[in-house]
Amino acid sequence: MQQKIVSRLRKIEGQLARVRQDLENGTPCEVVIPQFLAVRGALAASLEVYLVSTMRECATKKSADEMTLLLETIIKKL
C-alpha cells in the first residue's frame, strides 16, 4: 500500500512543479487555478488512502489511549 502512496506523491510532485513553473512564467490564472485544485485533490485523496491503511495497522499495535490521542491529533489537524 505504501508504494502506491509513494507513487501518487511522485505524480503530485510533478503536478506541483508544473504549477510553480506556470507561476514563474506568468501563465494566466484560468490555467493555474485548476492545476492548484487538482494538486489539492490528489493530495487529499492520497492522505485519505494513507490514513485508512495506517489506522488499520495502528489499531492493532497501539493501546486504546494511544489510539485516542492519535485520532484527536488527526481530527485537530484536519
Secondary structure, DSSP 8 states (H G I E B T S, - for coil): -HHHHHHHHHHHHHHHHHHHHHHHTT--HHHHHHHHHHHHHHHHHHHHHHHHHHHHHHHHHS-HHHHHHHHHHHHHH-
